[in-house]
Amino acid sequence: MKRVKDMVADANEKIRCISASEAKEMLGREDIQFVDLRDVRELQRDGMIPGAFHCPRGMLEFWVDPESPYAKPQFQADKTFVLYCASGWRSALSTLVVQEMGLPKVAHITEGFKGWVAADGEVATKE
């Protein structure tokens, strides 16, 4: 059986990984779109990166695919998408998936939202 820990490690070798400190420097840039993959209850409880687009993990592939009936225009924009979850595991796997789907500019925050908060990143409340 392949363990999730190994899957995350494999994904991190194939994708662009950025630290929470690097991500903080990207905040507010027009060419960057942060994507929060966490469950809505996590966002309501802990907050989120200001300006992040909330995409529940279970909908990611459907929202990214431009031919899907569920496609979201946010993913059709010419931006770099920076995915994150709580600790970087879901976002590592998700980044690999959307990269394999052909999303050209994608990365993830290695330490997740917990790392963002630990690096004193700005936190917004979920609207």
LOVO-250000 format. One record per atom (N, C-alpha, C): residue number from 1; residue in three letters; atom name; x, y, z. Coordinates in nm, 4 decimals. Layout:
// residues N
> NUM  ALA  CA  X  Y  Z
...
//
This chain:
// residues 127
> 1  MET  N  0.0842  -0.1187  0.0000
> 1  MET  CA  0.0000  0.0000  0.0000
> 1  MET  C  0.0883  0.1245  0.0000
> 2  LYS  N  0.0557  0.2183  -0.0865
> 2  LYS  CA  0.1268  0.3453  -0.0903
> 2  LYS  C  0.0684  0.4370  0.0168
> 3  ARG  N  0.1525  0.4920  0.0978
> 3  ARG  CA  0.1097  0.5779  0.2089
> 3  ARG  C  0.0950  0.7226  0.1628
> 4  VAL  N  0.0014  0.7940  0.2229
> 4  VAL  CA  -0.0223  0.9329  0.1855
> 4  VAL  C  0.1030  1.0184  0.2079
> 5  LYS  N  0.1775  0.9877  0.3119
> 5  LYS  CA  0.3013  1.0605  0.3388
> 5  LYS  C  0.3962  1.0497  0.2191
> 6  ASP  N  0.4040  0.9305  0.1598
> 6  ASP  CA  0.4898  0.9089  0.0432
> 6  ASP  C  0.4334  0.9794  -0.0797
> 7  MET  N  0.3011  0.9798  -0.0927
> 7  MET  CA  0.2379  1.0492  -0.2051
> 7  MET  C  0.2669  1.1992  -0.1996
> 8  VAL  N  0.2605  1.2566  -0.0801
> 8  VAL  CA  0.2889  1.3994  -0.0626
> 8  VAL  C  0.4358  1.4271  -0.0949
> 9  ALA  N  0.5251  1.3425  -0.0469
> 9  ALA  CA  0.6677  1.3597  -0.0751
> 9  ALA  C  0.6945  1.3513  -0.2254
> 10  ASP  N  0.6321  1.2550  -0.2920
> 10  ASP  CA  0.6476  1.2422  -0.4377
> 10  ASP  C  0.5952  1.3662  -0.5089
> 11  ALA  N  0.4787  1.4138  -0.4667
> 11  ALA  CA  0.4208  1.5333  -0.5290
> 11  ALA  C  0.5138  1.6527  -0.5128
> 12  ASN  N  0.5683  1.6708  -0.3927
> 12  ASN  CA  0.6559  1.7851  -0.3664
> 12  ASN  C  0.7817  1.7843  -0.4525
> 13  GLU  N  0.8214  1.6681  -0.5012
> 13  GLU  CA  0.9376  1.6600  -0.5910
> 13  GLU  C  0.9032  1.7027  -0.7336
> 14  LYS  N  0.7750  1.7055  -0.7673
> 14  LYS  CA  0.7325  1.7312  -0.9049
> 14  LYS  C  0.6670  1.8675  -0.9250
> 15  ILE  N  0.6460  1.9412  -0.8164
> 15  ILE  CA  0.5727  2.0673  -0.8243
> 15  ILE  C  0.6560  2.1821  -0.7683
> 16  ARG  N  0.6064  2.3021  -0.7898
> 16  ARG  CA  0.6708  2.4208  -0.7327
> 16  ARG  C  0.6210  2.4394  -0.5901
> 17  CYS  N  0.7133  2.4374  -0.4973
> 17  CYS  CA  0.6831  2.4543  -0.3552
> 17  CYS  C  0.7380  2.5890  -0.3101
> 18  ILE  N  0.6563  2.6654  -0.2403
> 18  ILE  CA  0.7035  2.7925  -0.1864
> 18  ILE  C  0.6785  2.7945  -0.0355
> 19  SER  N  0.7632  2.8658  0.0328
> 19  SER  CA  0.7481  2.8784  0.1776
> 19  SER  C  0.6409  2.9824  0.2084
> 20  ALA  N  0.5937  2.9802  0.3308
> 20  ALA  CA  0.4964  3.0797  0.3744
> 20  ALA  C  0.5562  3.2203  0.3644
> 21  SER  N  0.6839  3.2331  0.3943
> 21  SER  CA  0.7502  3.3645  0.3838
> 21  SER  C  0.7522  3.4137  0.2400
> 22  GLU  N  0.7811  3.3237  0.1454
> 22  GLU  CA  0.7771  3.3606  0.0037
> 22  GLU  C  0.6359  3.3992  -0.0372
> 23  ALA  N  0.5375  3.3241  0.0089
> 23  ALA  CA  0.3981  3.3517  -0.0246
> 23  ALA  C  0.3562  3.4891  0.0267
> 24  LYS  N  0.4027  3.5257  0.1458
> 24  LYS  CA  0.3691  3.6570  0.2014
> 24  LYS  C  0.4124  3.7690  0.1073
> 25  GLU  N  0.5258  3.7504  0.0414
> 25  GLU  CA  0.5772  3.8514  -0.0515
> 25  GLU  C  0.4900  3.8630  -0.1767
> 26  MET  N  0.4112  3.7604  -0.2039
> 26  MET  CA  0.3245  3.7588  -0.3231
> 26  MET  C  0.1886  3.8231  -0.2969
> 27  LEU  N  0.1529  3.8402  -0.1718
> 27  LEU  CA  0.0216  3.8932  -0.1360
> 27  LEU  C  0.0005  4.0302  -0.1988
> 28  GLY  N  -0.1132  4.0473  -0.2634
> 28  GLY  CA  -0.1476  4.1750  -0.3232
> 28  GLY  C  -0.1050  4.1910  -0.4682
> 29  ARG  N  -0.0285  4.0963  -0.5200
> 29  ARG  CA  0.0133  4.1046  -0.6610
> 29  ARG  C  -0.1038  4.0664  -0.7521
> 30  GLU  N  -0.1200  4.1400  -0.8603
> 30  GLU  CA  -0.2294  4.1169  -0.9547
> 30  GLU  C  -0.2156  3.9847  -1.0296
> 31  ASP  N  -0.0914  3.9353  -1.0431
> 31  ASP  CA  -0.0675  3.8130  -1.1208
> 31  ASP  C  -0.0721  3.6865  -1.0361
> 32  ILE  N  -0.1112  3.7001  -0.9100
> 32  ILE  CA  -0.1172  3.5870  -0.8165
> 32  ILE  C  -0.2600  3.5683  -0.7678
> 33  GLN  N  -0.3035  3.4422  -0.7649
> 33  GLN  CA  -0.4335  3.4096  -0.7054
> 33  GLN  C  -0.4128  3.2998  -0.6021
> 34  PHE  N  -0.4313  3.3320  -0.4759
> 34  PHE  CA  -0.4271  3.2302  -0.3713
> 34  PHE  C  -0.5559  3.1496  -0.3774
> 35  VAL  N  -0.5439  3.0181  -0.3577
> 35  VAL  CA  -0.6588  2.9282  -0.3616
> 35  VAL  C  -0.6600  2.8470  -0.2329
> 36  ASP  N  -0.7645  2.8653  -0.1540
> 36  ASP  CA  -0.7803  2.7955  -0.0267
> 36  ASP  C  -0.8613  2.6686  -0.0491
> 37  LEU  N  -0.8008  2.5549  -0.0225
> 37  LEU  CA  -0.8627  2.4244  -0.0470
> 37  LEU  C  -0.9348  2.3673  0.0744
> 38  ARG  N  -0.9279  2.4360  0.1856
> 38  ARG  CA  -0.9819  2.3802  0.3094
> 38  ARG  C  -1.1341  2.3782  0.3104
> 39  ASP  N  -1.1879  2.2999  0.3980
> 39  ASP  CA  -1.3318  2.2937  0.4204
> 39  ASP  C  -1.3797  2.4288  0.4727
> 40  VAL  N  -1.5002  2.4667  0.4355
> 40  VAL  CA  -1.5534  2.5965  0.4763
> 40  VAL  C  -1.5511  2.6141  0.6283
> 41  ARG  N  -1.5685  2.5064  0.7039
> 41  ARG  CA  -1.5642  2.5176  0.8511
> 41  ARG  C  -1.4254  2.5585  0.8990
> 42  GLU  N  -1.3208  2.5149  0.8285
> 42  GLU  CA  -1.1847  2.5568  0.8648
> 42  GLU  C  -1.1662  2.7061  0.8394
> 43  LEU  N  -1.2201  2.7549  0.7287
> 43  LEU  CA  -1.2100  2.8971  0.6970
> 43  LEU  C  -1.2851  2.9811  0.7990
> 44  GLN  N  -1.4046  2.9374  0.8343
> 44  GLN  CA  -1.4842  3.0112  0.9319
> 44  GLN  C  -1.4166  3.0137  1.0689
> 45  ARG  N  -1.3533  2.9047  1.1055
> 45  ARG  CA  -1.2882  2.8945  1.2357
> 45  ARG  C  -1.1553  2.9698  1.2399
> 46  ASP  N  -1.0743  2.9556  1.1336
> 46  ASP  CA  -0.9359  3.0036  1.1386
> 46  ASP  C  -0.9070  3.1256  1.0527
> 47  GLY  N  -0.9991  3.1615  0.9634
> 47  GLY  CA  -0.9723  3.2707  0.8707
> 47  GLY  C  -0.9018  3.2194  0.7461
> 48  MET  N  -0.8592  3.3143  0.6609
> 48  MET  CA  -0.7972  3.2768  0.5347
> 48  MET  C  -0.7032  3.3871  0.4883
> 49  ILE  N  -0.6247  3.3591  0.3873
> 49  ILE  CA  -0.5366  3.4598  0.3297
> 49  ILE  C  -0.6253  3.5632  0.2593
> 50  PRO  N  -0.6022  3.6915  0.2846
> 50  PRO  CA  -0.6852  3.7945  0.2217
> 50  PRO  C  -0.6849  3.7809  0.0688
> 51  GLY  N  -0.8035  3.7876  0.0104
> 51  GLY  CA  -0.8159  3.7797  -0.1345
> 51  GLY  C  -0.8125  3.6398  -0.1922
> 52  ALA  N  -0.7972  3.5388  -0.1065
> 52  ALA  CA  -0.7933  3.4006  -0.1550
> 52  ALA  C  -0.9291  3.3606  -0.2096
> 53  PHE  N  -0.9256  3.2753  -0.3111
> 53  PHE  CA  -1.0465  3.2168  -0.3676
> 53  PHE  C  -1.0667  3.0827  -0.2991
> 54  HIS  N  -1.1866  3.0614  -0.2440
> 54  HIS  CA  -1.2135  2.9345  -0.1764
> 54  HIS  C  -1.2599  2.8316  -0.2780
> 55  CYS  N  -1.1864  2.7223  -0.2873
> 55  CYS  CA  -1.2213  2.6107  -0.3746
> 55  CYS  C  -1.2135  2.4836  -0.2909
> 56  PRO  N  -1.3276  2.4308  -0.2479
> 56  PRO  CA  -1.3233  2.3071  -0.1693
> 56  PRO  C  -1.2477  2.1977  -0.2453
> 57  ARG  N  -1.1646  2.1244  -0.1762
> 57  ARG  CA  -1.0792  2.0244  -0.2398
> 57  ARG  C  -1.1577  1.9303  -0.3302
> 58  GLY  N  -1.2752  1.8911  -0.2920
> 58  GLY  CA  -1.3533  1.7974  -0.3703
> 58  GLY  C  -1.4034  1.8523  -0.5032
> 59  MET  N  -1.3979  1.9836  -0.5217
> 59  MET  CA  -1.4447  2.0450  -0.6462
> 59  MET  C  -1.3312  2.0912  -0.7367
> 60  LEU  N  -1.2091  2.0826  -0.6924
> 60  LEU  CA  -1.0957  2.1420  -0.7637
> 60  LEU  C  -1.0890  2.1027  -0.9108
> 61  GLU  N  -1.0834  1.9752  -0.9406
> 61  GLU  CA  -1.0688  1.9318  -1.0790
> 61  GLU  C  -1.1852  1.9796  -1.1655
> 62  PHE  N  -1.3054  1.9781  -1.1098
> 62  PHE  CA  -1.4242  2.0205  -1.1824
> 62  PHE  C  -1.4246  2.1705  -1.2095
> 63  TRP  N  -1.3721  2.2485  -1.1163
> 63  TRP  CA  -1.3684  2.3933  -1.1322
> 63  TRP  C  -1.2534  2.4371  -1.2231
> 64  VAL  N  -1.1445  2.3604  -1.2277
> 64  VAL  CA  -1.0285  2.3958  -1.3105
> 64  VAL  C  -1.0528  2.3639  -1.4578
> 65  ASP  N  -1.1149  2.2512  -1.4877
> 65  ASP  CA  -1.1348  2.2058  -1.6252
> 65  ASP  C  -1.2286  2.3005  -1.7001
> 66  PRO  N  -1.1784  2.3693  -1.8023
> 66  PRO  CA  -1.2633  2.4651  -1.8741
> 66  PRO  C  -1.3807  2.4001  -1.9478
> 67  GLU  N  -1.3745  2.2703  -1.9714
> 67  GLU  CA  -1.4837  2.2012  -2.0403
> 67  GLU  C  -1.5857  2.1403  -1.9431
> 68  SER  N  -1.5591  2.1518  -1.8151
> 68  SER  CA  -1.6513  2.1003  -1.7146
> 68  SER  C  -1.7712  2.1938  -1.7024
> 69  PRO  N  -1.8903  2.1392  -1.6786
> 69  PRO  CA  -2.0053  2.2273  -1.6553
> 69  PRO  C  -1.9911  2.3085  -1.5268
> 70  TYR  N  -1.8941  2.2728  -1.4437
> 70  TYR  CA  -1.8717  2.3429  -1.3172
> 70  TYR  C  -1.7518  2.4378  -1.3222
> 71  ALA  N  -1.6912  2.4547  -1.4399
> 71  ALA  CA  -1.5715  2.5383  -1.4545
> 71  ALA  C  -1.5937  2.6774  -1.3958
> 72  LYS  N  -1.4916  2.7261  -1.3270
> 72  LYS  CA  -1.4965  2.8597  -1.2683
> 72  LYS  C  -1.4041  2.9528  -1.3465
> 73  PRO  N  -1.4492  3.0735  -1.3737
> 73  PRO  CA  -1.3664  3.1669  -1.4499
> 73  PRO  C  -1.2360  3.2039  -1.3792
> 74  GLN  N  -1.2342  3.1940  -1.2477
> 74  GLN  CA  -1.1119  3.2277  -1.1742
> 74  GLN  C  -0.9931  3.1446  -1.2233
> 75  PHE  N  -1.0197  3.0200  -1.2611
> 75  PHE  CA  -0.9107  2.9321  -1.3033
> 75  PHE  C  -0.8752  2.9483  -1.4510
> 76  GLN  N  -0.9507  3.0296  -1.5230
> 76  GLN  CA  -0.9201  3.0537  -1.6633
> 76  GLN  C  -0.8351  3.1800  -1.6796
> 77  ALA  N  -0.8109  3.2504  -1.5717
> 77  ALA  CA  -0.7321  3.3736  -1.5760
> 77  ALA  C  -0.5834  3.3420  -1.5929
> 78  ASP  N  -0.5116  3.4368  -1.6509
> 78  ASP  CA  -0.3675  3.4215  -1.6703
> 78  ASP  C  -0.2951  3.4673  -1.5440
> 79  LYS  N  -0.2973  3.3797  -1.4436
> 79  LYS  CA  -0.2346  3.4099  -1.3151
> 79  LYS  C  -0.1558  3.2894  -1.2675
> 80  THR  N  -0.0738  3.3113  -1.1683
> 80  THR  CA  -0.0105  3.2008  -1.0968
> 80  THR  C  -0.1009  3.1675  -0.9795
> 81  PHE  N  -0.1382  3.0411  -0.9706
> 81  PHE  CA  -0.2271  2.9957  -0.8647
> 81  PHE  C  -0.1435  2.9358  -0.7525
> 82  VAL  N  -0.1616  2.9894  -0.6322
> 82  VAL  CA  -0.0886  2.9421  -0.5150
> 82  VAL  C  -0.1905  2.8728  -0.4255
> 83  LEU  N  -0.1835  2.7402  -0.4242
> 83  LEU  CA  -0.2780  2.6599  -0.3472
> 83  LEU  C  -0.2276  2.6408  -0.2044
> 84  TYR  N  -0.3219  2.6331  -0.1127
> 84  TYR  CA  -0.2844  2.6020  0.0253
> 84  TYR  C  -0.3994  2.5327  0.0963
> 85  CYS  N  -0.3613  2.4572  0.1989
> 85  CYS  CA  -0.4574  2.3914  0.2881
> 85  CYS  C  -0.4091  2.4215  0.4294
> 86  ALA  N  -0.4405  2.3378  0.5245
> 86  ALA  CA  -0.3988  2.3648  0.6623
> 86  ALA  C  -0.2492  2.3423  0.6826
> 87  SER  N  -0.1988  2.2273  0.6354
> 87  SER  CA  -0.0588  2.1937  0.6649
> 87  SER  C  0.0256  2.1594  0.5427
> 88  GLY  N  -0.0301  2.1710  0.4223
> 88  GLY  CA  0.0491  2.1503  0.3013
> 88  GLY  C  0.0367  2.0134  0.2370
> 89  TRP  N  -0.0402  1.9242  0.2951
> 89  TRP  CA  -0.0538  1.7904  0.2365
> 89  TRP  C  -0.1574  1.7892  0.1252
> 90  ARG  N  -0.2760  1.8386  0.1538
> 90  ARG  CA  -0.3808  1.8434  0.0506
> 90  ARG  C  -0.3374  1.9315  -0.0654
> 91  SER  N  -0.2717  2.0424  -0.0336
> 91  SER  CA  -0.2313  2.1335  -0.1415
> 91  SER  C  -0.1194  2.0750  -0.2274
> 92  ALA  N  -0.0319  1.9944  -0.1703
> 92  ALA  CA  0.0723  1.9291  -0.2510
> 92  ALA  C  0.0081  1.8351  -0.3526
> 93  LEU  N  -0.0816  1.7501  -0.3058
> 93  LEU  CA  -0.1493  1.6562  -0.3954
> 93  LEU  C  -0.2336  1.7305  -0.4983
> 94  SER  N  -0.3016  1.8355  -0.4564
> 94  SER  CA  -0.3862  1.9136  -0.5460
> 94  SER  C  -0.3044  1.9858  -0.6522
> 95  THR  N  -0.1916  2.0397  -0.6126
> 95  THR  CA  -0.1052  2.1101  -0.7077
> 95  THR  C  -0.0571  2.0145  -0.8156
> 96  LEU  N  -0.0191  1.8934  -0.7760
> 96  LEU  CA  0.0232  1.7944  -0.8747
> 96  LEU  C  -0.0913  1.7621  -0.9712
> 97  VAL  N  -0.2109  1.7452  -0.9194
> 97  VAL  CA  -0.3259  1.7108  -1.0039
> 97  VAL  C  -0.3532  1.8208  -1.1063
> 98  VAL  N  -0.3612  1.9462  -1.0628
> 98  VAL  CA  -0.3944  2.0531  -1.1587
> 98  VAL  C  -0.2787  2.0799  -1.2542
> 99  GLN  N  -0.1581  2.0542  -1.2090
> 99  GLN  CA  -0.0422  2.0641  -1.2989
> 99  GLN  C  -0.0540  1.9588  -1.4083
> 100  GLU  N  -0.0907  1.8368  -1.3699
> 100  GLU  CA  -0.1095  1.7295  -1.4678
> 100  GLU  C  -0.2284  1.7575  -1.5592
> 101  MET  N  -0.3263  1.8337  -1.5122
> 101  MET  CA  -0.4415  1.8717  -1.5945
> 101  MET  C  -0.4041  1.9789  -1.6966
> 102  GLY  N  -0.2891  2.0422  -1.6772
> 102  GLY  CA  -0.2424  2.1433  -1.7711
> 102  GLY  C  -0.2474  2.2861  -1.7218
> 103  LEU  N  -0.2814  2.3079  -1.5953
> 103  LEU  CA  -0.2764  2.4440  -1.5411
> 103  LEU  C  -0.1297  2.4853  -1.5393
> 104  PRO  N  -0.0922  2.5874  -1.6172
> 104  PRO  CA  0.0504  2.6124  -1.6409
> 104  PRO  C  0.1286  2.6735  -1.5247
> 105  LYS  N  0.0651  2.7595  -1.4475
> 105  LYS  CA  0.1387  2.8307  -1.3423
> 105  LYS  C  0.0727  2.8017  -1.2088
> 106  VAL  N  0.1311  2.7077  -1.1355
> 106  VAL  CA  0.0711  2.6658  -1.0091
> 106  VAL  C  0.1811  2.6297  -0.9100
> 107  ALA  N  0.1555  2.6602  -0.7839
> 107  ALA  CA  0.2497  2.6298  -0.6756
> 107  ALA  C  0.1672  2.6037  -0.5499
> 108  HIS  N  0.2352  2.5614  -0.4448
> 108  HIS  CA  0.1639  2.5480  -0.3167
> 108  HIS  C  0.2521  2.5933  -0.2029
> 109  ILE  N  0.1860  2.6326  -0.0937
> 109  ILE  CA  0.2569  2.6760  0.0272
> 109  ILE  C  0.2890  2.5503  0.1069
> 110  THR  N  0.4159  2.5201  0.1164
> 110  THR  CA  0.4622  2.3954  0.1766
> 110  THR  C  0.4114  2.3755  0.3189
> 111  GLU  N  0.4104  2.4812  0.3981
> 111  GLU  CA  0.3685  2.4692  0.5386
> 111  GLU  C  0.2203  2.4957  0.5581
> 112  GLY  N  0.1481  2.5248  0.4501
> 112  GLY  CA  0.0055  2.5484  0.4588
> 112  GLY  C  -0.0316  2.6751  0.5347
> 113  PHE  N  -0.1589  2.6850  0.5663
> 113  PHE  CA  -0.2099  2.8028  0.6361
> 113  PHE  C  -0.1493  2.8146  0.7761
> 114  LYS  N  -0.1214  2.7023  0.8388
> 114  LYS  CA  -0.0565  2.7062  0.9711
> 114  LYS  C  0.0783  2.7758  0.9608
> 115  GLY  N  0.1528  2.7470  0.8543
> 115  GLY  CA  0.2809  2.8133  0.8317
> 115  GLY  C  0.2636  2.9608  0.8015
> 116  TRP  N  0.1585  2.9940  0.7271
> 116  TRP  CA  0.1276  3.1339  0.6963
> 116  TRP  C  0.1052  3.2121  0.8256
> 117  VAL  N  0.0250  3.1568  0.9142
> 117  VAL  CA  -0.0034  3.2225  1.0421
> 117  VAL  C  0.1248  3.2325  1.1263
> 118  ALA  N  0.2027  3.1260  1.1299
> 118  ALA  CA  0.3285  3.1257  1.2065
> 118  ALA  C  0.4274  3.2285  1.1529
> 119  ALA  N  0.4187  3.2591  1.0229
> 119  ALA  CA  0.5072  3.3602  0.9620
> 119  ALA  C  0.4473  3.4997  0.9728
> 120  ASP  N  0.3444  3.5130  1.0560
> 120  ASP  CA  0.2752  3.6420  1.0754
> 120  ASP  C  0.2098  3.6929  0.9495
> 121  GLY  N  0.1593  3.6015  0.8664
> 121  GLY  CA  0.0846  3.6418  0.7479
> 121  GLY  C  -0.0497  3.6999  0.7874
> 122  GLU  N  -0.0927  3.7944  0.7078
> 122  GLU  CA  -0.2231  3.8594  0.7327
> 122  GLU  C  -0.3360  3.7581  0.7192
> 123  VAL  N  -0.4357  3.7677  0.8048
> 123  VAL  CA  -0.5479  3.6751  0.8038
> 123  VAL  C  -0.6786  3.7539  0.7930
> 124  ALA  N  -0.7632  3.7115  0.6996
> 124  ALA  CA  -0.8944  3.7717  0.6822
> 124  ALA  C  -1.0006  3.6756  0.7325
> 125  THR  N  -1.1168  3.7286  0.7666
> 125  THR  CA  -1.2271  3.6430  0.8070
> 125  THR  C  -1.3032  3.5977  0.6839
> 126  LYS  N  -1.3621  3.4801  0.6906
> 126  LYS  CA  -1.4429  3.4267  0.5811
> 126  LYS  C  -1.5738  3.5031  0.5754
> 127  GLU  N  -1.6030  3.5589  0.4581
> 127  GLU  CA  -1.7284  3.6365  0.4407
> 127  GLU  C  -1.8467  3.5423  0.4289
//
